């Protein structure tokens, strides 16, 4: 691996040992719950414009090149790799062997090299942990080298800035430098799996949460930030498979990870009890601050970033299942927070609509969520995770369509956003109604009810649902001005169609059949 000259290499330390080193090194502080609090420095989130993939014989014709997957020169990678190894010489480093993928048939054996002890603890928490006997003959097939103190020279190394995250699919190495944001490691491996699994194995990789009921019925939840993915997949009556990254093979859904990386801004025990209780010894909180004169975390404090997070092993969640895999899903939920009040609170999609909405990955941002947003804005992210897709989105959508058709999976579109009008006029959908609709779908109560077709999006809307007023189910009927609803529905449909233009040339007729129908 080229690390023979390092001063000391600490291999596979326990969480307690890593916490001790982190405190000795001045990398963080202990909170009153025993969690380690650490800062990520200049970068408090991923830097997507500084994430590259090496363009070589393997990737040249397979990767979806563009603003998301930025090509990087092979020679520049090799030179940068050598520089990083030289940088690590005479330093203390922390090495961890771990797995990515709960299904042994599709697993990556990871070797992670860190210069920060708390980063190595992060990897212990987020990746799957081999048993002691498995470590004795562990052979890695993918390596991460993460050295925040090493900065590139853009003029010489071919990077955009001093920070970088570079994926080499051929040499099976990820280089990360100039940034201490730990999520670059997690999402780097997710991107690798998003390349390898669909391309080489026909396994669908998914940016989603997943849980399973007492009868073995698996459910998957897709949704962008703010749509309720974590909240709605957390169900005390159902086991948690995972909260973020999964694969779907010929007969199972399996978690890629061994932990959770959750946002904690404005966290309360009442709102998210599972996350609250998971933040104990062994867990990490990033970029948070204490209440004055205490070691109690102030989760309302946004002075560093709104992207405050916690990283903990999945067994910190009481109802998590291990190993984290379960049967093929019976129900899939696409979650959207539609700020325009157009999308029905629950609707059922056919195969074409499911593929179309999967590629679209729609939600809306409202005023106050980001600087400069003063009115609702449409947001589309292909497959609900465009930033991590090395292949063209239609590759994932086609595989998704094949699987839901083969296994007759129910696909539901859930609007956790506005009803009775757009943001500023209507009101946010009540959480108790959304939970009731999801429960009804999971328990089969919507299998025999009557449906009607939405006039623009052409999805099927149930006429009745247990514990939900009938008028709530019909979005047009909740608006005082029905003509205004029709106009807004057309506007949103046009936004979908405009967004889809960049995929049209690669999309099949089956996918295109799922598009909304604009009424002039």
C-alpha positions as CSV (number, residue, x, y, z in Angstrom):
1,X,0.0,0.0,0.0
2,X,3.1,2.2,0.2
3,X,2.7,3.1,3.9
4,X,5.9,1.4,5.1
5,X,7.5,4.7,6.2
6,X,4.8,6.0,8.5
7,X,5.8,6.7,12.1
8,X,3.1,4.6,13.6
9,X,0.1,2.8,12.2
10,X,-2.8,2.0,14.6
11,X,-4.9,-0.8,13.2
12,X,-8.5,-1.4,13.9
13,X,-8.7,0.4,17.3
14,X,-11.8,0.1,19.4
15,X,-14.1,3.1,19.8
16,X,-12.8,3.7,23.3
17,X,-9.2,3.8,22.1
18,X,-10.1,6.1,19.2
19,X,-11.9,8.5,21.5
20,X,-8.9,8.6,23.8
21,X,-6.6,9.4,20.9
22,X,-9.0,12.0,19.5
23,X,-9.0,13.8,22.9
24,X,-5.3,13.5,23.3
25,X,-4.8,15.0,19.8
26,X,-7.1,17.9,20.5
27,X,-9.5,16.7,17.8
28,X,-12.7,17.1,19.9
29,X,-14.5,17.2,23.2
30,X,-16.7,14.8,25.1
31,X,-20.4,15.8,25.5
32,X,-22.4,15.0,28.6
33,X,-23.9,12.0,26.9
34,X,-20.5,10.5,26.2
35,X,-20.5,11.3,22.4
36,X,-17.4,12.8,20.8
37,X,-17.9,16.4,19.4
38,X,-15.6,17.3,16.5
39,X,-15.4,20.0,13.9
40,X,-14.8,19.5,10.2
41,X,-13.1,22.8,9.7
42,X,-13.5,24.9,6.6
43,X,-15.8,22.4,4.9
44,X,-19.0,21.6,6.7
45,X,-20.4,19.6,3.8
46,X,-19.4,17.9,0.6
47,X,-17.7,19.8,-2.1
48,X,-19.3,18.4,-5.3
49,X,-17.3,20.6,-7.7
50,X,-14.1,19.1,-6.3
51,X,-15.2,15.4,-6.6
52,X,-13.6,13.7,-9.6
53,X,-13.6,10.3,-11.3
54,X,-10.5,9.1,-13.1
55,X,-11.2,8.8,-16.8
56,X,-9.5,5.7,-18.1
57,X,-10.2,2.7,-20.3
58,X,-12.7,1.3,-17.7
59,X,-14.7,4.4,-17.2
60,X,-14.4,6.4,-20.4
61,X,-17.5,5.0,-22.0
62,X,-19.5,3.9,-18.9
63,X,-19.5,7.0,-16.6
64,X,-22.1,9.7,-17.2
65,X,-19.6,12.6,-17.5
66,X,-20.6,16.2,-16.8
67,X,-21.1,18.6,-13.9
68,X,-21.6,15.7,-11.4
69,X,-19.0,13.2,-12.7
70,X,-15.9,15.4,-13.5
71,X,-13.1,13.5,-15.3
72,X,-9.6,13.4,-13.8
73,X,-6.4,12.5,-15.6
74,X,-4.7,9.1,-14.8
75,X,-1.2,10.6,-14.6
76,X,-2.4,13.4,-12.3
77,X,-4.0,10.8,-10.0
78,X,-0.8,8.7,-9.8
79,X,1.3,11.8,-9.0
80,X,-1.2,12.9,-6.3
81,X,-1.2,9.5,-4.8
82,X,2.5,9.4,-4.5
83,X,2.5,12.9,-2.9
84,X,-0.1,11.8,-0.4
85,X,2.0,8.7,0.6
86,X,5.0,11.0,1.0
87,X,2.9,13.3,3.2
88,X,1.9,10.3,5.4
89,X,5.6,9.3,6.0
90,X,6.7,9.9,9.6
91,X,3.1,10.5,10.7
92,X,0.8,8.6,13.0
93,X,-2.1,7.1,11.0
94,X,-5.2,5.1,11.8
95,X,-6.1,2.2,9.6
96,X,-9.4,0.4,9.6
97,X,-10.6,-2.7,7.8
98,X,-14.4,-2.6,7.1
99,X,-17.1,-3.8,4.8
100,X,-19.6,-2.0,2.6
101,X,-22.6,-4.1,1.8
102,X,-24.5,-6.4,4.2
103,X,-24.9,-9.0,1.5
104,X,-21.5,-11.0,1.3
105,X,-22.1,-11.6,-2.4
106,X,-21.9,-7.9,-3.2
107,X,-19.6,-6.6,-0.5
108,X,-16.6,-4.3,-0.8
109,X,-13.7,-5.0,1.6
110,X,-12.5,-1.6,2.6
111,X,-9.2,-0.4,4.0
112,X,-9.4,3.1,5.3
113,X,-6.3,5.2,6.1
114,X,-6.9,8.3,8.3
115,X,-4.8,10.9,9.8
116,X,-7.5,11.8,12.3
117,X,-8.6,9.4,15.0
118,X,-12.2,10.7,14.9
119,X,-12.3,10.0,11.2
120,X,-11.4,6.4,11.9
121,X,-14.2,6.3,14.5
122,X,-16.6,7.7,11.9
123,X,-15.6,4.8,9.6
124,X,-16.1,2.3,12.4
125,X,-19.6,3.7,12.9
126,X,-20.7,4.1,9.3
127,X,-19.3,1.0,7.6
128,X,-19.9,-2.6,8.5
129,X,-17.7,-4.0,11.2
130,X,-15.9,-7.4,10.5
131,X,-15.8,-9.9,13.3
132,X,-12.4,-10.4,15.0
133,X,-11.8,-13.7,13.2
134,X,-12.6,-12.1,9.8
135,X,-9.9,-9.5,10.4
136,X,-7.2,-12.2,10.6
137,X,-7.4,-13.0,6.9
138,X,-8.9,-9.7,5.7
139,X,-8.0,-8.7,2.1
140,X,-9.1,-5.3,1.0
141,X,-10.4,-4.6,-2.5
142,X,-10.9,-0.9,-2.2
143,X,-8.9,1.7,-0.3
144,X,-9.6,5.1,1.0
145,X,-6.8,7.5,1.9
146,X,-8.1,10.6,3.8
147,X,-5.6,13.2,4.8
148,X,-7.3,16.6,5.5
149,X,-3.9,18.2,6.2
150,X,-2.7,17.4,2.7
151,X,-3.6,20.1,0.1
152,X,-3.2,19.8,-3.6
153,X,-1.5,22.3,-5.9
154,X,-4.2,22.9,-8.5
155,X,-1.7,24.2,-11.1
156,X,0.4,21.1,-10.8
157,X,-2.1,18.4,-9.7
158,X,-5.1,19.1,-12.0
159,X,-7.6,19.8,-9.2
160,X,-9.9,22.8,-9.0
161,X,-8.9,23.9,-5.5
162,X,-6.6,22.6,-2.8
163,X,-9.3,20.2,-1.6
164,X,-10.3,17.1,-3.6
165,X,-12.1,13.7,-3.5
166,X,-11.0,11.5,-6.4
167,X,-12.4,8.1,-7.3
168,X,-10.3,5.6,-9.2
169,X,-12.5,2.7,-10.3
170,X,-9.6,0.8,-11.9
171,X,-7.0,1.0,-9.2
172,X,-9.9,0.9,-6.6
173,X,-8.6,3.8,-4.6
174,X,-10.3,7.0,-3.3
175,X,-8.0,9.9,-2.4
176,X,-9.4,12.7,-0.2
177,X,-7.4,15.7,0.9
178,X,-7.8,19.3,2.0
179,X,-11.2,18.7,3.7
180,X,-12.1,17.2,7.0
181,X,-15.7,16.7,6.2
182,X,-16.1,13.0,7.1
183,X,-19.1,12.5,4.8
184,X,-16.8,12.6,1.8
185,X,-15.6,9.0,2.7
186,X,-19.2,7.7,3.1
187,X,-20.4,9.2,-0.1
188,X,-17.3,8.2,-2.0
189,X,-18.0,4.6,-1.3
190,X,-21.6,5.0,-2.1
191,X,-20.6,6.4,-5.5
192,X,-18.3,3.4,-6.1
193,X,-21.2,1.0,-5.3
194,X,-23.5,3.0,-7.5
195,X,-21.0,2.3,-10.3
196,X,-20.0,-1.3,-9.6
197,X,-23.3,-2.9,-8.6
198,X,-25.6,-1.9,-11.5
199,X,-22.9,-2.0,-14.1
200,X,-21.2,-5.3,-13.2
201,X,-23.8,-7.2,-11.3
202,X,-27.3,-5.9,-12.2
203,X,-28.0,-5.0,-8.6
204,X,-30.0,-1.8,-8.1
205,X,-28.2,0.7,-5.8
206,X,-30.6,3.1,-4.0
207,X,-30.4,6.3,-2.0
208,X,-33.2,5.5,0.4
209,X,-34.2,4.3,3.9
210,X,-35.7,0.9,4.4
211,X,-37.6,-1.0,7.2
212,X,-39.4,-4.3,7.6
213,X,-42.6,-5.4,9.3
214,X,-43.2,-8.3,11.7
215,X,-44.5,-10.4,8.7
216,X,-41.3,-9.8,6.7
217,X,-42.8,-7.1,4.4
218,X,-40.1,-4.7,3.4
219,X,-40.7,-1.1,2.6
220,X,-38.4,1.5,0.9
221,X,-38.6,5.2,1.3
222,X,-37.0,7.6,-1.2
223,X,-36.9,11.3,-0.6
224,X,-34.7,14.4,-0.7
225,X,-33.9,16.5,2.4
226,X,-36.9,17.9,4.1
227,X,-39.4,15.4,2.8
228,X,-39.6,13.3,6.0
229,X,-37.6,10.2,4.9
230,X,-36.0,9.6,8.3
231,X,-39.1,10.4,10.3
232,X,-41.5,8.3,8.2
233,X,-39.3,5.3,8.0
234,X,-38.8,5.3,11.8
235,X,-41.6,3.1,13.0
236,X,-41.5,1.3,16.4
237,X,-43.6,-1.5,14.9
238,X,-41.1,-2.1,12.1
239,X,-37.4,-3.1,12.1
240,X,-34.9,-0.6,10.7
241,X,-32.8,-2.0,7.8
242,X,-31.0,1.2,7.2
243,X,-31.5,5.0,6.8
244,X,-29.7,6.0,3.7
245,X,-28.0,3.5,1.2
246,X,-29.2,0.1,0.0
247,X,-28.9,-2.5,-2.7
248,X,-31.6,-4.6,-4.3
249,X,-30.4,-7.9,-5.7
250,X,-32.4,-10.8,-7.1
251,X,-34.0,-11.7,-3.7
252,X,-33.0,-9.3,-1.0
253,X,-32.7,-5.6,0.0
254,X,-29.5,-5.0,1.9
255,X,-27.9,-2.0,3.7
256,X,-24.6,-0.8,2.4
257,X,-23.7,0.6,5.8
258,X,-23.3,-0.3,9.4
259,X,-24.5,3.0,10.9
260,X,-26.4,6.3,10.4
261,X,-25.3,9.8,9.6
262,X,-28.2,12.0,10.6
263,X,-28.8,15.7,10.7
264,X,-29.3,17.1,14.2
265,X,-30.2,20.7,13.6
266,X,-33.1,21.5,16.1
267,X,-33.0,17.9,17.3
268,X,-35.3,17.2,20.2
269,X,-36.1,14.0,22.1
270,X,-39.8,14.4,21.4
271,X,-39.3,14.9,17.7
272,X,-36.6,12.2,17.0
273,X,-36.3,9.9,20.1
274,X,-34.3,7.2,18.3
275,X,-31.7,9.6,17.1
276,X,-31.6,11.4,20.5
277,X,-31.0,8.2,22.4
278,X,-28.4,7.0,19.8
279,X,-26.1,10.0,20.6
280,X,-24.1,8.3,23.4
281,X,-20.6,7.0,23.9
282,X,-19.1,5.9,20.6
283,X,-21.3,8.3,18.6
284,X,-19.9,11.5,17.0
285,X,-21.6,14.9,16.7
286,X,-20.1,17.3,14.0
287,X,-19.9,21.1,14.1
288,X,-22.3,21.4,17.1
289,X,-21.8,23.7,20.0
290,X,-22.4,23.5,23.8
291,X,-24.8,25.5,25.9
292,X,-22.7,28.0,27.8
293,X,-20.8,26.6,30.8
294,X,-21.9,23.1,30.1
295,X,-21.1,19.9,28.0
296,X,-24.7,19.8,26.8
297,X,-25.1,20.1,23.1
298,X,-27.2,23.1,21.9
299,X,-28.9,21.6,18.8
300,X,-30.5,24.9,17.9
301,X,-27.0,26.5,17.4
302,X,-26.3,27.1,13.7
303,X,-23.2,29.3,14.2
304,X,-21.0,26.8,12.4
305,X,-23.5,25.4,9.9
306,X,-27.1,24.2,9.5
307,X,-25.6,20.9,8.4
308,X,-24.8,19.7,12.0
309,X,-24.7,15.9,12.1
310,X,-24.3,12.8,14.2
311,X,-22.7,9.5,13.2
312,X,-23.4,6.3,15.2
313,X,-23.4,2.6,14.6
314,X,-26.8,1.1,13.7
315,X,-27.0,-0.9,16.9
316,X,-27.5,2.4,18.8
317,X,-31.1,2.2,17.3
318,X,-33.2,-0.1,19.4
319,X,-35.2,-1.7,16.5
320,X,-32.4,-2.0,14.0
321,X,-32.0,-5.5,12.5
322,X,-28.6,-7.1,12.1
323,X,-27.5,-8.3,9.7
324,X,-29.2,-5.5,7.9
325,X,-31.0,-7.2,5.0
326,X,-34.5,-8.3,4.3
327,X,-36.8,-9.7,1.6
328,X,-37.7,-7.9,-1.7
329,X,-39.9,-4.8,-1.0
330,X,-43.7,-5.0,-1.2
331,X,-44.1,-1.2,-1.0
332,X,-42.0,1.7,-2.2
333,X,-42.7,5.3,-1.2
334,X,-41.5,8.4,-3.1
335,X,-41.7,11.3,-0.7
336,X,-42.0,14.8,-1.9
337,X,-42.7,18.1,0.0
338,X,-44.6,19.8,-2.8
339,X,-44.8,23.5,-1.8
340,X,-47.2,24.2,-4.6
341,X,-50.1,22.1,-3.2
342,X,-50.6,20.2,-6.4
343,X,-49.3,16.6,-5.8
344,X,-51.9,14.4,-4.0
345,X,-51.1,13.4,-0.4
346,X,-51.0,9.7,-1.6
347,X,-51.3,8.3,-5.1
348,X,-50.4,5.0,-6.7
349,X,-48.0,4.9,-9.7
350,X,-47.9,2.4,-12.6
351,X,-44.5,1.1,-13.8
352,X,-44.0,4.0,-16.4
353,X,-44.9,6.6,-13.8
354,X,-42.7,5.0,-11.2
355,X,-39.7,5.1,-13.5
356,X,-40.4,8.7,-14.6
357,X,-40.8,10.0,-11.1
358,X,-37.8,8.0,-10.0
359,X,-35.6,9.8,-12.6
360,X,-37.3,13.1,-11.7
361,X,-36.7,13.0,-8.0
362,X,-38.9,15.9,-7.2
363,X,-39.4,18.1,-4.2
364,X,-39.7,21.8,-3.5
365,X,-37.7,24.2,-1.4
366,X,-39.6,26.9,0.5
367,X,-38.6,30.4,1.8
368,X,-36.0,30.2,4.6
369,X,-34.5,26.8,3.7
370,X,-31.6,28.4,1.8
371,X,-30.3,31.9,1.5
372,X,-31.9,33.8,-1.3
373,X,-35.1,31.6,-1.6
374,X,-38.1,33.9,-1.1
375,X,-40.8,31.8,-2.8
376,X,-41.1,28.0,-3.5
377,X,-38.7,26.5,-6.0
378,X,-38.9,23.2,-7.7
379,X,-36.0,20.9,-7.0
380,X,-35.2,17.7,-9.0
381,X,-32.4,15.2,-8.2
382,X,-32.3,12.1,-10.4
383,X,-33.1,8.9,-8.6
384,X,-33.3,11.0,-5.4
385,X,-29.5,11.1,-5.3
386,X,-28.0,12.7,-8.5
387,X,-24.8,13.7,-6.8
388,X,-23.8,10.1,-6.3
389,X,-24.7,8.5,-9.7
390,X,-21.7,7.6,-11.9
391,X,-24.0,6.0,-14.5
392,X,-26.7,7.7,-16.5
393,X,-30.0,7.9,-14.5
394,X,-31.9,5.9,-17.0
395,X,-29.7,2.9,-16.2
396,X,-31.0,2.9,-12.6
397,X,-34.5,3.7,-13.7
398,X,-34.7,0.8,-16.2
399,X,-33.3,-1.6,-13.6
400,X,-35.9,-0.2,-11.1
401,X,-38.7,-0.7,-13.5
402,X,-37.7,-4.3,-14.3
403,X,-37.6,-5.1,-10.6
404,X,-41.0,-3.6,-9.6
405,X,-42.6,-5.3,-12.6
406,X,-41.1,-8.7,-11.9
407,X,-42.1,-8.6,-8.2
408,X,-45.3,-6.6,-8.6
409,X,-44.2,-4.0,-6.1
410,X,-46.6,-1.2,-5.1
411,X,-45.1,2.2,-5.7
412,X,-46.7,5.2,-3.9
413,X,-46.1,8.9,-4.3
414,X,-46.5,10.7,-1.0
415,X,-46.8,14.5,-0.6
416,X,-45.7,15.7,2.8
417,X,-45.9,19.3,1.6
418,X,-48.8,21.7,1.2
419,X,-52.5,21.3,0.8
420,X,-55.3,23.8,0.2
421,X,-53.0,26.1,-1.7
422,X,-49.3,26.7,-2.2
423,X,-46.9,27.7,0.5
424,X,-48.1,31.0,2.1
425,X,-51.8,30.2,1.4
426,X,-52.3,26.5,2.1
427,X,-51.1,24.5,5.1
428,X,-48.6,21.7,5.6
429,X,-50.0,18.2,5.4
430,X,-50.6,16.9,8.9
431,X,-48.0,14.3,9.9
432,X,-50.7,12.1,11.5
433,X,-52.5,11.9,8.1
434,X,-49.3,11.0,6.3
435,X,-48.5,8.3,8.8
436,X,-52.1,7.0,8.5
437,X,-51.8,6.8,4.7
438,X,-48.5,5.0,4.8
439,X,-49.8,2.6,7.4
440,X,-52.9,1.9,5.2
441,X,-50.7,1.2,2.2
442,X,-48.4,-1.1,4.2
443,X,-51.3,-3.0,5.7
444,X,-53.1,-3.5,2.4
445,X,-56.1,-1.3,3.3
446,X,-55.8,0.5,0.0
447,X,-55.8,-2.6,-2.2
448,X,-59.6,-2.8,-2.6
449,X,-60.7,0.8,-2.5
450,X,-61.8,2.8,-5.5
451,X,-59.4,5.2,-7.2
452,X,-59.7,8.1,-9.6
453,X,-57.1,9.6,-12.0
454,X,-55.4,12.9,-11.5
455,X,-56.2,15.1,-14.5
456,X,-52.6,16.2,-15.1
457,X,-50.2,13.7,-13.4
458,X,-52.5,10.8,-14.3
459,X,-51.6,9.0,-11.1
460,X,-54.3,7.0,-9.2
461,X,-55.7,8.6,-6.1
462,X,-57.7,6.5,-3.5
463,X,-61.2,7.9,-2.8
464,X,-61.0,6.7,0.8
465,X,-58.3,5.9,3.4
466,X,-58.7,4.9,7.0
467,X,-58.2,7.8,9.5
468,X,-57.9,10.4,6.7
469,X,-60.8,12.8,5.8
470,X,-61.9,12.0,2.2
471,X,-61.6,15.7,1.1
472,X,-57.9,15.7,2.1
473,X,-57.2,13.0,-0.5
474,X,-58.4,15.2,-3.4
475,X,-55.9,18.1,-3.7
476,X,-58.0,20.1,-6.1
477,X,-61.0,20.0,-3.7
478,X,-58.9,21.5,-0.9
479,X,-58.3,24.7,-2.9
480,X,-60.9,27.5,-2.7
481,X,-60.0,28.5,-6.2
482,X,-60.2,25.4,-8.4
483,X,-59.1,27.3,-11.5
484,X,-56.0,28.4,-9.7
485,X,-55.3,24.8,-8.8
486,X,-55.5,23.8,-12.4
487,X,-53.1,26.5,-13.5
488,X,-50.6,25.6,-10.8
489,X,-50.8,21.9,-11.7
490,X,-50.1,22.7,-15.3
491,X,-47.1,24.9,-14.2
492,X,-45.7,22.1,-12.1
493,X,-46.2,19.6,-15.0
494,X,-44.3,21.9,-17.3
495,X,-41.4,22.1,-14.8
496,X,-41.3,18.2,-14.8
497,X,-41.2,18.1,-18.6
498,X,-38.5,20.8,-18.8
499,X,-36.3,19.0,-16.3
500,X,-36.7,15.7,-18.1
501,X,-35.4,17.1,-21.4
502,X,-31.8,16.3,-20.5
503,X,-32.8,12.6,-20.1
504,X,-35.2,12.3,-23.0
505,X,-32.7,11.0,-25.6
506,X,-31.7,8.1,-23.3
507,X,-35.2,7.3,-22.0
508,X,-37.3,4.4,-23.4
509,X,-40.9,4.9,-24.5
510,X,-41.9,3.0,-21.4
511,X,-40.3,5.7,-19.2
512,X,-41.6,8.6,-21.3
513,X,-45.2,7.2,-20.9
514,X,-45.1,8.2,-17.3
515,X,-44.8,11.9,-18.0
516,X,-47.6,14.3,-16.8
517,X,-50.1,15.7,-19.4
518,X,-50.3,19.4,-19.7
519,X,-53.7,20.9,-20.4
520,X,-53.5,24.2,-22.3
